[in-house]
Amino acid sequence: MVVMLAGCASSLPERHLPPSVAVKPDFDSEIGRYVRAHQPDNSVGLSGFTLVQTGTDALAARLAMIDRAERSLDLQYYIYRGDVTGGLIAERLLSAADRGVRVRLLLDDIGSGLRDFDVATLNHHPNIEVRLFNPVTLRGRVLKYFSKIGEFGRINYRMHNKLMVVDSQMFITGGRNIGDEYFSLSAMDFQDIDILGMGRITRDVMRSFDDYWNANESVPVESLFRRPGKDASVKLRTQLEALRERHNGSAYLQAVAESPFNQALHDDRIAWHWGTAQWLSDPPTKADPQHATNQVPILARKLVGHARDSEKELLLMSAYFIPGSRGEVFLIDMVEHGVDVQVLTNSLATTDVLAVHSGYASYRKPLLEGGVRIWELQRQSTQERTSTFLGESQASLHAKAFVFDREKVFVGSVNLDPRSIVLNTEAGVLVHQPELAQALAGLFRHWTSDEFAFELKLDANDQLRWESAGESWDREPHASRFRRTAAWFLGWLPIEGQL
């Protein structure tokens, strides 16, 4: 069925909308003054960056950006959930729009968890416009399923990008979507990395956002949904206010308010690393089955080029890791040329997609034999990794970040799997900055320590073993029999190209 439907892939009908472009930066705004005050004297052509690691810091950074916006907010996300953190951000976006800020919200239609009613209501605000990327034609809870089947050949291509830009001068990007699990408020606690940037690179970031916003694949919601009733806005605001009031004074929101990021912002202690940078992204037409760039791995090819330039060390953090036969050969070839290649990904116990683990499992032994070092994240830790706000949580790696010779880094949305490389659109920032590279390498070392990860090795009989803190396992550690059986079964299915 998948093959037949893929063969019937078609494009969305052409739309001729007036283009919308980024608001011109106001250097006298609060954000503008902040950027100007933190630029070094020799900053011509340079951009400043800081890493954002914890969930509470990540939410604090986004809320601070929204609250300081004066002219524009541009958001581009694969997933936006209607949960606690999604509601907090939505309420802040409405407040920003109320004070005259132009808000553009671009969401992937399949990934987004917002109800059509909420999306339409947000779009009804005169200063908010929402567009859905590559949407299904039929709407409604039941009709969507028929649309997903009948339009599979088109909607199999998704926008996986994650980006927020404030006043066309500062942005945050990385692996996080909008939802509780990305901000340490869920039983599944995703370990992720964001990067906050400002300076010269922001022009290229905004140009990329405009390309996606004006793409034929980005459809205004008013052409998909009925116009909400006159009481819809009041109803939505009441719901968001009630959600916030239920959590006011909670340990979680207190932790966000007192997060290290907020403290550093308040005391003007954020460490900015300045260097040259490139915004790397796939074009939106990668999701158009009839376009020449469909399935062309433009971003992946650029990353391969940077990896190939590495001479000493290549550190890869990828939530989903399926290198494929060509990737396997490439990584082993890097080792043969003297490069120390190290990979951190999820274990069977921590992955949130069993099918991905089944696709990855067969590559472990050849890579280890070829000299690649591999770590898999452990399920739980009593340290900062788990969510202290909901009791013990299951940790899962969600980061997508790479370090090249500790001289440059990439942080973005792309996983090292066929879906990211071929089917999804992806984006991120490449920064040439040794101090930032050392910081990210330090995080890699931290997450691959015995407290957090298993190192995979081959024993004398060429069998896989997982080692950590002096212990050793001869099968997937901490994974239930059901997960092991399910992963084994999925490994027999010919679906690697879809993972």
ABEGO torsion letter per residue (X at the ends): XAAAAAAABBBBBBBBBBBBBBBBBBAABAAAAAAAAABBAAABGBBBBBBBABAAAAAAAAAAAAAABAABBBBBBABBBABAAAAAAAAAAAAAAAAGBBBBBBBBAAABABBAAAAAAAAABAABBBBBBGBBABBEAAAAAAAAAAAAAAAABBBABBBBBBGGABBBBEABBBEAAAAGABABBBBBBBBBBBEAAAAAAAAAAAAAAABAABBBAAAABBBBBAAAAAAAAAAAAAAAAAABGBAAAAAAAABAAAAAAAAGABBBBBBBBBBBBBBAAAABAABAABGBBAAAAAAAAAAAABAABBBBBBABBBAEAAAAAAAAAAAAAGBBBBBBBBBAAABABAAAAAAAAAAAAAAAAAGBBBBBBBABBABAABBAAAEBBBBBBABBBBBBGGABBBBBABBBBAAAAAABBBBEBBBBBAAAAAAAAAAAAAAABAAABBBBBBBAAGBBBBBBGGBBBABBBGBBAAAAAAAAAAAABBAAAAX
